[in-house]
Structures are given as structure tokens and as C-alpha cells.
Amino acid sequence: MENRECLKCGSTEEGTDYMPIKNSKMSMSGGNKIYTFCLECGEVDSIRIENTEIFRKK
Ligand SMILES: [Zn+2]
């Protein structure tokens, strides 16, 4: 993963946080919402969804 500079404070120290997600309450399959954020000021650099296939309509 490349280190990007924070737009707010210029820090290159990044942290990540994962939040489990599902496409519906009944669904057994899930993925993660991945937050990449600045460790210095907390600015969120990106939010990414893992396993986007599960959100496709079948
Ligand atoms: Zn920052």
C-alpha cells in the first residue's frame, strides 16, 4: 500500500479500520467496509467496500 499524504495535515501515517457489512439482514455472506484514515488528525482518506459482488442483484 502506498503512503499518501493527508490532505489536512500532511502526515503519511495511516491507520485502517474494518467494519463488517452485509447486503441484507438475512444474508449469510458479508464483506468489510475498510476505512483508511490519518493517524495524526483522523481525516478519512478513503472508504472502500470489500466483496462488492455480494451487493449485485442476482
Ligand atoms: Zn491528517
N, CA, C, O and the ligand as a Tripos MOL2 file, in Angstrom:
@<TRIPOS>MOLECULE
protein
  233   231    59     0     0
PROTEIN
NO_CHARGES

@<TRIPOS>ATOM
      1 N           0.8280   -1.2000    0.0000 N.3       1 MET1
      2 CA          0.0000    0.0000    0.0000 C.3       1 MET1
      3 C           0.8680    1.2570    0.0000 C.2       1 MET1
      4 O           1.7910    1.3810    0.8040 O.2       1 MET1
      5 N           0.5740    2.1600   -0.8810 N.am      2 GLU2
      6 CA          1.3890    3.3830   -0.9520 C.3       2 GLU2
      7 C           0.9560    4.3720    0.1200 C.2       2 GLU2
      8 O          -0.2160    4.4440    0.4910 O.2       2 GLU2
      9 N           1.9080    5.1120    0.5950 N.am      3 ASN3
     10 CA          1.6180    6.1110    1.6130 C.3       3 ASN3
     11 C           1.2620    7.4430    0.9760 C.2       3 ASN3
     12 O           2.0740    8.0560    0.2830 O.2       3 ASN3
     13 N           0.0580    7.8690    1.2180 N.am      4 ARG4
     14 CA         -0.3630    9.1520    0.6950 C.3       4 ARG4
     15 C          -0.3300   10.1770    1.8160 C.2       4 ARG4
     16 O          -0.5460    9.8590    2.9850 O.2       4 ARG4
     17 N          -0.0570   11.4000    1.4330 N.am      5 GLU5
     18 CA         -0.0600   12.4610    2.4320 C.3       5 GLU5
     19 C          -1.4880   12.8770    2.7600 C.2       5 GLU5
     20 O          -2.3490   12.9830    1.8860 O.2       5 GLU5
     21 N          -1.7050   13.1050    4.0290 N.am      6 CYS6
     22 CA         -3.0090   13.5930    4.4700 C.3       6 CYS6
     23 C          -3.2710   14.9770    3.8970 C.2       6 CYS6
     24 O          -2.4000   15.8450    3.9340 O.2       6 CYS6
     25 N          -4.4740   15.1800    3.3680 N.am      7 LEU7
     26 CA         -4.8250   16.4720    2.7720 C.3       7 LEU7
     27 C          -4.9110   17.5800    3.8180 C.2       7 LEU7
     28 O          -4.6980   18.7540    3.5160 O.2       7 LEU7
     29 N          -5.2230   17.1900    5.0430 N.am      8 LYS8
     30 CA         -5.4160   18.1790    6.1090 C.3       8 LYS8
     31 C          -4.1090   18.5730    6.7840 C.2       8 LYS8
     32 O          -3.8260   19.7580    6.9600 O.2       8 LYS8
     33 N          -3.3040   17.5600    7.1660 N.am      9 CYS9
     34 CA         -2.1340   17.8730    7.9840 C.3       9 CYS9
     35 C          -0.8130   17.4350    7.3710 C.2       9 CYS9
     36 O           0.2430   17.7690    7.9080 O.2       9 CYS9
     37 N          -0.8350   16.6920    6.2540 N.am     10 GLY10
     38 CA          0.3950   16.3120    5.5780 C.3      10 GLY10
     39 C           1.0680   15.0770    6.1340 C.2      10 GLY10
     40 O           2.1110   14.6630    5.6270 O.2      10 GLY10
     41 N           0.4910   14.4750    7.1740 N.am     11 SER11
     42 CA          1.0730   13.2660    7.7530 C.3      11 SER11
     43 C           0.9060   12.0840    6.8080 C.2      11 SER11
     44 O          -0.0830   11.9960    6.0800 O.2      11 SER11
     45 N           1.8870   11.1710    6.8230 N.am     12 THR12
     46 CA          1.7820    9.9790    5.9800 C.3      12 THR12
     47 C           1.4660    8.7370    6.8150 C.2      12 THR12
     48 O           1.4420    7.6230    6.2930 O.2      12 THR12
     49 N           1.2250    8.9320    8.0960 N.am     13 GLU13
     50 CA          0.8750    7.8040    8.9540 C.3      13 GLU13
     51 C          -0.6050    7.4870    8.8220 C.2      13 GLU13
     52 O          -1.4650    8.3020    9.1550 O.2      13 GLU13
     53 N          -0.8830    6.2850    8.3300 N.am     14 GLU14
     54 CA         -2.2630    5.8960    8.1050 C.3      14 GLU14
     55 C          -2.6780    4.7350    8.9980 C.2      14 GLU14
     56 O          -1.8750    3.8660    9.3370 O.2      14 GLU14
     57 N          -3.9250    4.7440    9.3610 N.am     15 GLY15
     58 CA         -4.4940    3.6250   10.0870 C.3      15 GLY15
     59 C          -5.6470    3.0740    9.2790 C.2      15 GLY15
     60 O          -6.1660    3.7480    8.3900 O.2      15 GLY15
     61 N          -6.0530    1.8400    9.5850 N.am     16 THR16
     62 CA         -7.2050    1.2620    8.9040 C.3      16 THR16
     63 C          -8.1780    0.6990    9.9180 C.2      16 THR16
     64 O          -7.7820    0.2230   10.9820 O.2      16 THR16
     65 N          -9.4430    0.7580    9.5800 N.am     17 ASP17
     66 CA        -10.4780    0.2060   10.4330 C.3      17 ASP17
     67 C         -11.4310   -0.5910    9.5690 C.2      17 ASP17
     68 O         -11.7990   -0.1510    8.4790 O.2      17 ASP17
     69 N         -11.8340   -1.7500   10.0360 N.am     18 TYR18
     70 CA        -12.7210   -2.6200    9.2730 C.3      18 TYR18
     71 C         -14.0660   -2.7050    9.9670 C.2      18 TYR18
     72 O         -14.1440   -2.8940   11.1810 O.2      18 TYR18
     73 N         -15.1130   -2.5650    9.1890 N.am     19 MET19
     74 CA        -16.4520   -2.7130    9.7370 C.3      19 MET19
     75 C         -17.1870   -3.7740    8.9290 C.2      19 MET19
     76 O         -17.3760   -3.6160    7.7230 O.2      19 MET19
     77 N         -17.6040   -4.8630    9.5890 N.am     20 PRO20
     78 CA        -18.3140   -5.9150    8.8520 C.3      20 PRO20
     79 C         -19.6400   -5.4030    8.3150 C.2      20 PRO20
     80 O         -20.3820   -4.7140    9.0140 O.2      20 PRO20
     81 N         -19.9270   -5.7450    7.0750 N.am     21 ILE21
     82 CA        -21.1790   -5.3060    6.4590 C.3      21 ILE21
     83 C         -21.8600   -6.4680    5.7460 C.2      21 ILE21
     84 O         -21.2130   -7.4440    5.3660 O.2      21 ILE21
     85 N         -23.1440   -6.3540    5.5730 N.am     22 LYS22
     86 CA        -23.9300   -7.3400    4.8320 C.3      22 LYS22
     87 C         -24.8440   -6.5970    3.8740 C.2      22 LYS22
     88 O         -25.1800   -5.4340    4.0990 O.2      22 LYS22
     89 N         -25.2430   -7.2740    2.8070 N.am     23 ASN23
     90 CA        -26.1290   -6.6060    1.8620 C.3      23 ASN23
     91 C         -27.5810   -6.6520    2.3110 C.2      23 ASN23
     92 O         -28.4130   -5.9020    1.8010 O.2      23 ASN23
     93 N         -27.8940   -7.5360    3.2710 N.am     24 SER24
     94 CA        -29.2140   -7.5330    3.8770 C.3      24 SER24
     95 C         -29.1470   -8.2430    5.2120 C.2      24 SER24
     96 O         -28.1920   -8.9720    5.4810 O.2      24 SER24
     97 N         -30.1490   -8.0410    6.0520 N.am     25 LYS25
     98 CA        -30.1500   -8.6590    7.3820 C.3      25 LYS25
     99 C         -30.1610  -10.1810    7.3130 C.2      25 LYS25
    100 O         -29.6090  -10.8560    8.1820 O.2      25 LYS25
    101 N         -30.8040  -10.7200    6.2600 N.am     26 MET26
    102 CA        -30.9370  -12.1670    6.1470 C.3      26 MET26
    103 C         -29.7180  -12.8120    5.4980 C.2      26 MET26
    104 O         -29.5560  -14.0310    5.5530 O.2      26 MET26
    105 N         -28.8840  -12.0170    4.9000 N.am     27 SER27
    106 CA        -27.7640  -12.5520    4.1320 C.3      27 SER27
    107 C         -26.7140  -13.2080    5.0250 C.2      27 SER27
    108 O         -26.3970  -12.7070    6.1040 O.2      27 SER27
    109 N         -26.1810  -14.3360    4.5580 N.am     28 MET28
    110 CA        -25.1310  -15.0240    5.2960 C.3      28 MET28
    111 C         -23.7560  -14.5140    4.8890 C.2      28 MET28
    112 O         -22.8140  -14.5250    5.6810 O.2      28 MET28
    113 N         -23.6570  -14.0670    3.6420 N.am     29 SER29
    114 CA        -22.3660  -13.5920    3.1660 C.3      29 SER29
    115 C         -22.2000  -12.1180    3.4870 C.2      29 SER29
    116 O         -23.1730  -11.3670    3.5530 O.2      29 SER29
    117 N         -20.9750  -11.7240    3.6820 N.am     30 GLY30
    118 CA        -20.7070  -10.3320    4.0030 C.3      30 GLY30
    119 C         -19.3450   -9.9060    3.5380 C.2      30 GLY30
    120 O         -18.5990  -10.6730    2.9290 O.2      30 GLY30
    121 N         -19.0450   -8.7030    3.8300 N.am     31 GLY31
    122 CA        -17.7330   -8.1760    3.4720 C.3      31 GLY31
    123 C         -17.2960   -7.1940    4.5360 C.2      31 GLY31
    124 O         -17.8090   -7.2030    5.6550 O.2      31 GLY31
    125 N         -16.3620   -6.3620    4.1860 N.am     32 ASN32
    126 CA        -15.8960   -5.3500    5.1060 C.3      32 ASN32
    127 C         -15.9160   -3.9810    4.4590 C.2      32 ASN32
    128 O         -15.6530   -3.8220    3.2670 O.2      32 ASN32
    129 N         -16.2350   -3.0060    5.2770 N.am     33 LYS33
    130 CA        -16.0590   -1.6270    4.8670 C.3      33 LYS33
    131 C         -14.7150   -1.2150    5.4410 C.2      33 LYS33
    132 O         -14.5130   -1.2680    6.6540 O.2      33 LYS33
    133 N         -13.8020   -0.8090    4.5830 N.am     34 ILE34
    134 CA        -12.4400   -0.5200    5.0290 C.3      34 ILE34
    135 C         -12.1820    0.9730    5.0140 C.2      34 ILE34
    136 O         -12.1840    1.6110    3.9610 O.2      34 ILE34
    137 N         -11.9620    1.5120    6.1860 N.am     35 TYR35
    138 CA        -11.6430    2.9270    6.3180 C.3      35 TYR35
    139 C         -10.1330    3.1040    6.4120 C.2      35 TYR35
    140 O          -9.4760    2.4480    7.2200 O.2      35 TYR35
    141 N          -9.5960    3.9730    5.6000 N.am     36 THR36
    142 CA         -8.1940    4.3560    5.7420 C.3      36 THR36
    143 C          -8.1740    5.8000    6.2010 C.2      36 THR36
    144 O          -8.7460    6.6840    5.5630 O.2      36 THR36
    145 N          -7.5130    6.0180    7.3050 N.am     37 PHE37
    146 CA         -7.5720    7.3670    7.8720 C.3      37 PHE37
    147 C          -6.2070    7.8200    8.3920 C.2      37 PHE37
    148 O          -5.3100    7.0090    8.6210 O.2      37 PHE37
    149 N          -6.0790    9.1030    8.5680 N.am     38 CYS38
    150 CA         -4.8460    9.7010    9.0660 C.3      38 CYS38
    151 C          -4.7240    9.4690   10.5660 C.2      38 CYS38
    152 O          -5.6580    9.7360   11.3210 O.2      38 CYS38
    153 N          -3.5560    8.9650   10.9960 N.am     39 LEU39
    154 CA         -3.3530    8.7210   12.4220 C.3      39 LEU39
    155 C          -3.0930   10.0080   13.1910 C.2      39 LEU39
    156 O          -3.1580   10.0370   14.4200 O.2      39 LEU39
    157 N          -2.8050   11.0470   12.4680 N.am     40 GLU40
    158 CA         -2.4750   12.3140   13.1110 C.3      40 GLU40
    159 C          -3.7340   13.1050   13.4550 C.2      40 GLU40
    160 O          -3.9320   13.4970   14.6050 O.2      40 GLU40
    161 N          -4.5820   13.3390   12.4530 N.am     41 CYS41
    162 CA         -5.7340   14.2160   12.6880 C.3      41 CYS41
    163 C          -7.0720   13.4940   12.5300 C.2      41 CYS41
    164 O          -8.1190   14.0450   12.8680 O.2      41 CYS41
    165 N          -7.0390   12.2550   12.0130 N.am     42 GLY42
    166 CA         -8.2760   11.4920   11.9180 C.3      42 GLY42
    167 C          -9.0330   11.6680   10.6270 C.2      42 GLY42
    168 O         -10.0970   11.0750   10.4510 O.2      42 GLY42
    169 N          -8.5130   12.4680    9.7190 N.am     43 GLU43
    170 CA         -9.1660   12.6600    8.4330 C.3      43 GLU43
    171 C          -9.2590   11.3260    7.6890 C.2      43 GLU43
    172 O          -8.2650   10.6090    7.5730 O.2      43 GLU43
    173 N         -10.4490   10.9940    7.1880 N.am     44 VAL44
    174 CA        -10.6040    9.7540    6.4430 C.3      44 VAL44
    175 C         -10.1190    9.9410    5.0100 C.2      44 VAL44
    176 O         -10.6090   10.8020    4.2790 O.2      44 VAL44
    177 N          -9.1420    9.1150    4.6210 N.am     45 ASP45
    178 CA         -8.5680    9.2170    3.2920 C.3      45 ASP45
    179 C          -9.4200    8.4870    2.2800 C.2      45 ASP45
    180 O          -9.6650    8.9990    1.1870 O.2      45 ASP45
    181 N          -9.8810    7.2840    2.6320 N.am     46 SER46
    182 CA        -10.7350    6.5480    1.7210 C.3      46 SER46
    183 C         -11.6080    5.5570    2.4710 C.2      46 SER46
    184 O         -11.2450    5.0710    3.5420 O.2      46 SER46
    185 N         -12.7470    5.2700    1.9000 N.am     47 ILE47
    186 CA        -13.6200    4.2220    2.4000 C.3      47 ILE47
    187 C         -13.8190    3.2470    1.2600 C.2      47 ILE47
    188 O         -14.2540    3.6410    0.1770 O.2      47 ILE47
    189 N         -13.5060    1.9760    1.4850 N.am     48 ARG48
    190 CA        -13.5990    1.0040    0.4240 C.3      48 ARG48
    191 C         -14.4660   -0.1680    0.8740 C.2      48 ARG48
    192 O         -14.4540   -0.5470    2.0450 O.2      48 ARG48
    193 N         -15.2090   -0.7320   -0.0560 N.am     49 ILE49
    194 CA        -16.0400   -1.8870    0.2330 C.3      49 ILE49
    195 C         -15.3900   -3.1390   -0.3370 C.2      49 ILE49
    196 O         -15.0400   -3.2000   -1.5160 O.2      49 ILE49
    197 N         -15.2400   -4.1320    0.5270 N.am     50 GLU50
    198 CA        -14.6730   -5.4020    0.1280 C.3      50 GLU50
    199 C         -15.8260   -6.2880   -0.3440 C.2      50 GLU50
    200 O         -16.9510   -6.1420    0.1320 O.2      50 GLU50
    201 N         -15.5580   -7.1990   -1.2680 N.am     51 ASN51
    202 CA        -16.5870   -8.1430   -1.6890 C.3      51 ASN51
    203 C         -17.8010   -7.4810   -2.3200 C.2      51 ASN51
    204 O         -18.9330   -7.7820   -1.9380 O.2      51 ASN51
    205 N         -17.5930   -6.6000   -3.2630 N.am     52 THR52
    206 CA        -18.7200   -5.8780   -3.8540 C.3      52 THR52
    207 C         -19.6810   -6.7960   -4.5870 C.2      52 THR52
    208 O         -20.8270   -6.4240   -4.8380 O.2      52 THR52
    209 N         -19.2140   -8.0120   -4.9370 N.am     53 GLU53
    210 CA        -20.0890   -8.9680   -5.6600 C.3      53 GLU53
    211 C         -21.3720   -9.2580   -4.9020 C.2      53 GLU53
    212 O         -22.4260   -9.4590   -5.5050 O.2      53 GLU53
    213 N         -21.2800   -9.2790   -3.5580 N.am     54 ILE54
    214 CA        -22.4640   -9.6470   -2.7740 C.3      54 ILE54
    215 C         -23.5670   -8.6020   -2.8790 C.2      54 ILE54
    216 O         -24.7150   -8.8680   -2.5230 O.2      54 ILE54
    217 N         -23.2220   -7.4210   -3.3640 N.am     55 PHE55
    218 CA        -24.2410   -6.3880   -3.4810 C.3      55 PHE55
    219 C         -24.9160   -6.3660   -4.8570 C.2      55 PHE55
    220 O         -25.8630   -5.6150   -5.0890 O.2      55 PHE55
    221 N         -24.4130   -7.1970   -5.7520 N.am     56 ARG56
    222 CA        -25.0380   -7.2970   -7.0700 C.3      56 ARG56
    223 C         -26.3720   -8.0130   -6.9610 C.2      56 ARG56
    224 O         -26.5230   -8.9890   -6.2260 O.2      56 ARG56
    225 N         -27.3220   -7.5070   -7.7060 N.am     57 LYS57
    226 CA        -28.6260   -8.1550   -7.7520 C.3      57 LYS57
    227 C         -28.5040   -9.4500   -8.5650 C.2      57 LYS57
    228 O         -27.8800   -9.4850   -9.6260 O.2      57 LYS57
    229 N         -29.1130  -10.4980   -8.0400 N.am     58 LYS58
    230 CA        -28.9820  -11.7770   -8.7360 C.3      58 LYS58
    231 C         -30.1620  -12.0050   -9.6790 C.2      58 LYS58
    232 O         -30.2240  -13.0340  -10.3530 O.2      58 LYS58
    233 ZN         -4.0260   14.2770    8.9610 Zn       59 ZN59
@<TRIPOS>BOND
     1     1     2 1
     2     2     3 1
     3     3     4 2
     4     3     5 am
     5     5     6 1
     6     6     7 1
     7     7     8 2
     8     7     9 am
     9     9    10 1
    10    10    11 1
    11    11    12 2
    12    11    13 am
    13    13    14 1
    14    14    15 1
    15    15    16 2
    16    15    17 am
    17    17    18 1
    18    18    19 1
    19    19    20 2
    20    19    21 am
    21    21    22 1
    22    22    23 1
    23    23    24 2
    24    23    25 am
    25    25    26 1
    26    26    27 1
    27    27    28 2
    28    27    29 am
    29    29    30 1
    30    30    31 1
    31    31    32 2
    32    31    33 am
    33    33    34 1
    34    34    35 1
    35    35    36 2
    36    35    37 am
    37    37    38 1
    38    38    39 1
    39    39    40 2
    40    39    41 am
    41    41    42 1
    42    42    43 1
    43    43    44 2
    44    43    45 am
    45    45    46 1
    46    46    47 1
    47    47    48 2
    48    47    49 am
    49    49    50 1
    50    50    51 1
    51    51    52 2
    52    51    53 am
    53    53    54 1
    54    54    55 1
    55    55    56 2
    56    55    57 am
    57    57    58 1
    58    58    59 1
    59    59    60 2
    60    59    61 am
    61    61    62 1
    62    62    63 1
    63    63    64 2
    64    63    65 am
    65    65    66 1
    66    66    67 1
    67    67    68 2
    68    67    69 am
    69    69    70 1
    70    70    71 1
    71    71    72 2
    72    71    73 am
    73    73    74 1
    74    74    75 1
    75    75    76 2
    76    75    77 am
    77    77    78 1
    78    78    79 1
    79    79    80 2
    80    79    81 am
    81    81    82 1
    82    82    83 1
    83    83    84 2
    84    83    85 am
    85    85    86 1
    86    86    87 1
    87    87    88 2
    88    87    89 am
    89    89    90 1
    90    90    91 1
    91    91    92 2
    92    91    93 am
    93    93    94 1
    94    94    95 1
    95    95    96 2
    96    95    97 am
    97    97    98 1
    98    98    99 1
    99    99   100 2
   100    99   101 am
   101   101   102 1
   102   102   103 1
   103   103   104 2
   104   103   105 am
   105   105   106 1
   106   106   107 1
   107   107   108 2
   108   107   109 am
   109   109   110 1
   110   110   111 1
   111   111   112 2
   112   111   113 am
   113   113   114 1
   114   114   115 1
   115   115   116 2
   116   115   117 am
   117   117   118 1
   118   118   119 1
   119   119   120 2
   120   119   121 am
   121   121   122 1
   122   122   123 1
   123   123   124 2
   124   123   125 am
   125   125   126 1
   126   126   127 1
   127   127   128 2
   128   127   129 am
   129   129   130 1
   130   130   131 1
   131   131   132 2
   132   131   133 am
   133   133   134 1
   134   134   135 1
   135   135   136 2
   136   135   137 am
   137   137   138 1
   138   138   139 1
   139   139   140 2
   140   139   141 am
   141   141   142 1
   142   142   143 1
   143   143   144 2
   144   143   145 am
   145   145   146 1
   146   146   147 1
   147   147   148 2
   148   147   149 am
   149   149   150 1
   150   150   151 1
   151   151   152 2
   152   151   153 am
   153   153   154 1
   154   154   155 1
   155   155   156 2
   156   155   157 am
   157   157   158 1
   158   158   159 1
   159   159   160 2
   160   159   161 am
   161   161   162 1
   162   162   163 1
   163   163   164 2
   164   163   165 am
   165   165   166 1
   166   166   167 1
   167   167   168 2
   168   167   169 am
   169   169   170 1
   170   170   171 1
   171   171   172 2
   172   171   173 am
   173   173   174 1
   174   174   175 1
   175   175   176 2
   176   175   177 am
   177   177   178 1
   178   178   179 1
   179   179   180 2
   180   179   181 am
   181   181   182 1
   182   182   183 1
   183   183   184 2
   184   183   185 am
   185   185   186 1
   186   186   187 1
   187   187   188 2
   188   187   189 am
   189   189   190 1
   190   190   191 1
   191   191   192 2
   192   191   193 am
   193   193   194 1
   194   194   195 1
   195   195   196 2
   196   195   197 am
   197   197   198 1
   198   198   199 1
   199   199   200 2
   200   199   201 am
   201   201   202 1
   202   202   203 1
   203   203   204 2
   204   203   205 am
   205   205   206 1
   206   206   207 1
   207   207   208 2
   208   207   209 am
   209   209   210 1
   210   210   211 1
   211   211   212 2
   212   211   213 am
   213   213   214 1
   214   214   215 1
   215   215   216 2
   216   215   217 am
   217   217   218 1
   218   218   219 1
   219   219   220 2
   220   219   221 am
   221   221   222 1
   222   222   223 1
   223   223   224 2
   224   223   225 am
   225   225   226 1
   226   226   227 1
   227   227   228 2
   228   227   229 am
   229   229   230 1
   230   230   231 1
   231   231   232 2
@<TRIPOS>SUBSTRUCTURE
     1 MET1         2 RESIDUE 1 A MET
     2 GLU2         6 RESIDUE 1 A GLU
     3 ASN3        10 RESIDUE 1 A ASN
     4 ARG4        14 RESIDUE 1 A ARG
     5 GLU5        18 RESIDUE 1 A GLU
     6 CYS6        22 RESIDUE 1 A CYS
     7 LEU7        26 RESIDUE 1 A LEU
     8 LYS8        30 RESIDUE 1 A LYS
     9 CYS9        34 RESIDUE 1 A CYS
    10 GLY10       38 RESIDUE 1 A GLY
    11 SER11       42 RESIDUE 1 A SER
    12 THR12       46 RESIDUE 1 A THR
    13 GLU13       50 RESIDUE 1 A GLU
    14 GLU14       54 RESIDUE 1 A GLU
    15 GLY15       58 RESIDUE 1 A GLY
    16 THR16       62 RESIDUE 1 A THR
    17 ASP17       66 RESIDUE 1 A ASP
    18 TYR18       70 RESIDUE 1 A TYR
    19 MET19       74 RESIDUE 1 A MET
    20 PRO20       78 RESIDUE 1 A PRO
    21 ILE21       82 RESIDUE 1 A ILE
    22 LYS22       86 RESIDUE 1 A LYS
    23 ASN23       90 RESIDUE 1 A ASN
    24 SER24       94 RESIDUE 1 A SER
    25 LYS25       98 RESIDUE 1 A LYS
    26 MET26      102 RESIDUE 1 A MET
    27 SER27      106 RESIDUE 1 A SER
    28 MET28      110 RESIDUE 1 A MET
    29 SER29      114 RESIDUE 1 A SER
    30 GLY30      118 RESIDUE 1 A GLY
    31 GLY31      122 RESIDUE 1 A GLY
    32 ASN32      126 RESIDUE 1 A ASN
    33 LYS33      130 RESIDUE 1 A LYS
    34 ILE34      134 RESIDUE 1 A ILE
    35 TYR35      138 RESIDUE 1 A TYR
    36 THR36      142 RESIDUE 1 A THR
    37 PHE37      146 RESIDUE 1 A PHE
    38 CYS38      150 RESIDUE 1 A CYS
    39 LEU39      154 RESIDUE 1 A LEU
    40 GLU40      158 RESIDUE 1 A GLU
    41 CYS41      162 RESIDUE 1 A CYS
    42 GLY42      166 RESIDUE 1 A GLY
    43 GLU43      170 RESIDUE 1 A GLU
    44 VAL44      174 RESIDUE 1 A VAL
    45 ASP45      178 RESIDUE 1 A ASP
    46 SER46      182 RESIDUE 1 A SER
    47 ILE47      186 RESIDUE 1 A ILE
    48 ARG48      190 RESIDUE 1 A ARG
    49 ILE49      194 RESIDUE 1 A ILE
    50 GLU50      198 RESIDUE 1 A GLU
    51 ASN51      202 RESIDUE 1 A ASN
    52 THR52      206 RESIDUE 1 A THR
    53 GLU53      210 RESIDUE 1 A GLU
    54 ILE54      214 RESIDUE 1 A ILE
    55 PHE55      218 RESIDUE 1 A PHE
    56 ARG56      222 RESIDUE 1 A ARG
    57 LYS57      226 RESIDUE 1 A LYS
    58 LYS58      230 RESIDUE 1 A LYS
    59 ZN59       233 GROUP 0 **** ****
